[in-house]
Amino acid sequence: SVHVVGTNGKSTVTRTIEELLAAEGLAVGAYLSPHVRDWSERIRVRGAEADFEAAVERVRSAAERGGATQFEVLTAAALAEFAAAGVDVAVVEAGLGGRHDATNVLRSPVQVLTNVGLEHTEVLGTTREAIAAEKLAVVQPGATVILGEGQWEPLAREQGAGQVVVTARSNLALALAAAEAFLGRSVDGHVEVDLPGRLERKSEQPLEIWDGAHNLDGVGYVLARLPSASYVVVASSDKAYGSSPDLPYTEETPLRAQHPAELPLVRVVELGVAGRRLLAALLPLDQPPFYAARLVLSDLGTKGGLRTDASARVLRDDGSVI
């Protein structure tokens, strides 16, 4: 197996490794999280989504007896599905951190750390160093560790890595290095991977882009790849949107979401980077209709200035617009 941990880019790297190994003739299973449209996105076998209900049913009774958490059930279902399907290799994305994650039952020869940013600090630690240590706790003795950030090489070796490969930070570079480490030879890197909710263009007129960025590093990645325009950003209100020097912002401005339920005021800040102006509508997590982990970037079509009269598009859990 190949085990993928990190702050951002895990799903894209996992899917890319899956495609690279499949192109080399291997039967590949892939486990991803979270899903965007449907639970079945999480478990893939031989290039297609597995029968999710059947996979969960296979482990249901044991999970109920053991009082397993939701993520533990999903992980067990994925691994059992891979075993039943007889795949040659499983590419497994960690859920949160690494040390205590349900996926840390693997004895994989290759681990990938995509990058490290401040996330889930209440669980993983308040510094990048502490978070990196939690993620690299999945390293197996003598394994090959692929890093997109070279500063974590000493820590990977402390955890027992036999070989450390430092690549460029791109998702493709990480995936290519991981596939080659697993196979022990070079591979053709020409594969195409599309994932829902990753810079996904939902509309051109008006421009609307959906992305799962949920921390400042993720937002910075998205910003650099957006057309120059003004956007409304809809995101959950627990995000530290104003704590990075890379994302300068103005004072908060109240904005009332326009829909019949008369939601309480949300907070709006303006983020400006490289000609891209964002209005961030930060929605409170305790309002049940909100899909909390999704950014909806809608072009305001303005030439500049803070648009306090803009109304954000608010999403239900199923992705429909309120």
N, C-alpha and C positions, 0 to 999 in steps of 0.2 A: 504494500500500500504506500501511498504518498499522503502525508499529513500536512494540511495547510492552515497556518495560524497567522494572525496579524490584525491590525486595526482596520485597514481599508483594502479593498481589492480582492478579498479572499474568494468570493464566488467567481469572479472573472478569471482568476488564476486557476481555480479548480476546474472550471469548464474548459479552459484552454489546455490544461494538462490532459484532460479527458480526450479532447479532440486530437492532440498530438500523439498520444499513445494509441488511440484507435486507428489513426492513419498509418501506424506501424504494424497493424494487423492484430493488435491485442483486443480481447474482450474486456471492456472497461466498465466499472461501476463508478458512479459519482454521487456524493452526498453533499447537499448544499443547504444553506439557511441564511436568512429567512426566505420564504416564498413571497412572491408578489401577487400573483393572480390565483394560484391554486396550490393546495398542499402537495399535489403530485409532482410539482417542480423539484421537490427536495431529493427524490430518489430516482436515479437514472441508471439504466442497464443497457449496454450495447447501443448507445446513442439515442435512446428513447426513454420517456418517463415510464417508470414501473407502475404496476397496478398498486396504487397506494393503499387502498382498503385491504387488499389481500396481504400486503406486507405488514401492515399494522396488526391484522387479525392473527398473523403467525406468532406474534409475541404477546398478544393481549393478556392471556391468562397468567403467564409468568409475570408480566408487568403489574397486573392487579394484585397478585399475591405479594409481590415485593414492594408495593407502594411507590413505584417509579414515577419520576416527574415526567412532564410532557416531553421535554427534550431527550431524556433518557429513553423513553419509549420510541421516539422517532429514530434515535441513533441505533437502538437495538433492531428496529424494523429494517433499517437500511443495511446493516451488517448481515442480518439473517437473509435478506433478499439477495445480497451479493453471493453469499454462500450457496443458496439454493440455485442461483443462476449459473454458478460455476465460472465467475469472471476470473480473468487472469490477474487483474489489479484493480484496487479500489482507490479512488482519489477522494479524500475525506476532508471537508472543511470543518474546523472547530467552531463551536458556537460562541463561547465567551471565554477569553483568556486562553488557558491551556492546562494548567496544573490540575484544576478540579473539574475540567470539562468532561462531559460524558464520552467524548471521542478519545480521551487519553487512556484508552485500553489497547490502542494499536501498538504493534511492535514493528513499525515501518522502517525501512532502510533509508528513506528520504523524508526530511521535514523542510517546509518552506515557511519563512517568516517574511511576509510581504513588507511590512513597515510597522512602526510603533508611534502611536499618538496618544493623547490623553483621552481616555474613554473609560466608562464604568469605574471611575476612580474610587467609588465607595466600596468596590469589591477588589479591584486589581492593584490599587495603590495610587498615590497622588503624583508620582513622577514617572517619566518615560522609562527610567532605569528599572523601577519596581515593576512596571507593566511588562517590560521586555523579559524580566526574570520569570514572571508568571507564564508568559507565552512560550518561552524556550524550555520550560519544564517538560515539554513533550519530547525533547531530544532523547533519542535512544543511544546507548553505548555503541560507539563505532559508526554511527550513521553519518550520512552526508546531509549537511544543512545548507540550504540556499537562502541567502540574505540579500535584500534590496538595499540595506543600510549597513555599511561595513563596520560601524561603531559597535555592533553587537557581536562581532567575531570572538572577542575574549570570553564573553558570557556563554556563547555556544560551545566553546571548547571546554569551559568549566563544567558544562552539563554533560560532557562526554562525547561530543562530536568527533568523529574520526577524520572528517574532511569538511571544510567550510568553503563554499563557493560564493563570492560576492559578485553580484551582477548589477546591471543598470536597474533602475527602480521601476521600469515599465512592467506592466502585467505580463506582456509577451516574453520579455527577457527572463523573468522569474519562472514562468511556466516552461520555457524552452530548457533552461538549466535543470529544472527538476526532472523533466522527461528524459533528458540525456543522462542525468545521474542515475535514474532508475534503470535505464536500458544499458548503460555503460558504453554508449556510442552516440554519435551525432544524429540528429533527426531533421527532417524538413520542417521548417517553421511556418510554412504557408498554410495556415488554417484561419477560418473565419468563425467568430463566436459572437452571438448576439444574446443578451440577457434582458428580460423585461426590467424596467425601472433603473436602467443604467444609461443615462443620457438619451432616454427614449423620447423621440419626437411624437407627441400625440396629435399635434395640429400645427399647420403652417400659417394659417390665417384665422385667428391670431396665433402667433408662435407659442406653443406650449410644450415644455419639456419636463418629463418625469425622471427624477433621479433619487436613489436611496441614500444620498449623503446624509449622515446623521452626526457629524462632528466637524470641527473647523478644518481639519486636514482634508476631509472629504469635500467640503464646500470649496476649499481652495482649488482642489483638482477640477471640480466642475466649472468654476469661474474661468479658469484658463482655457476652457474648451467651448465656451459659449460665444455666439455671435455678439458683437457690440450692440447693446440695446438696453432698455430699462425693463425690469422684471418685478413681478410680485412673487415672493417666496412664502409658501405655506409650510410651516414646520411645527413640531411640538415645542412647548414653552420651556422644557427642561434643558435646552441646549445653550451652551456657553457662547452665544453668538458674538459677544463684545469683548472677548478676552484675548484676542490675537492682534498683534501689530500689523499682520498682513491683511486684516479686514477692518479698516477704519470705518467708523460709523458715526452718525449724527445722534442728536438726542432722540429719545423715544417719543413717538407721536401716537395718540389713541386712534384706533380705527375700529368701527363697529361692523362686524360681519353682517352682510345684508341677506338675511333669510328669516322666515316667519318665527322661528323659535326665539329670536332676540337673545342671542348669545351675549355673555358679558364681554366687555371690551377686551380686545387682544392687544398685545404690545407690537408696535411697528418700529423698526429701525431701518435706516438707510445704510447699505454697505456699498462702497464704491472701490472697484479695483480695475485698473487697465481699461477704463472707458465703459465698464459694465456697472450699471446702477441697479441695486436690488432693494426692494422693499420687503422686509422680512416680517410676515405676520405670524407671530409666535402664539400658537393656540394652546390653551390650558389642557393638560392631560386628563383632567377629571371630567371632561365633556365627552360622553360616550360616542357621539357620531364620528369623532375625528380618527382618521388613519394617522397615527402619531409619527410614524417613521418615514414618511414620504415628503419630499420636497416637490412642490408644483411650481415651476418657473413659468410665469405668464408675462409675455411682452406687453408693457404698458403703452408702448408707442410714443413715449414722451421724449423731448430733447434734453431734459435735465430737470433738476429740482425735485423736491419731495412731493409726491402726489398723495395728500391726505384724503382725497375724495375717492381714491381707488377702492374697489370692493374685491376682496380676495375670493378665489374659488375654494370652497370648503368641501371636503370629501367625506363620504361615509366610509365605513369599513370595506364595503364592496367596491369602492373606487368610483361610485356614482357621485355626481355633483349635487350638493344641496341647493 
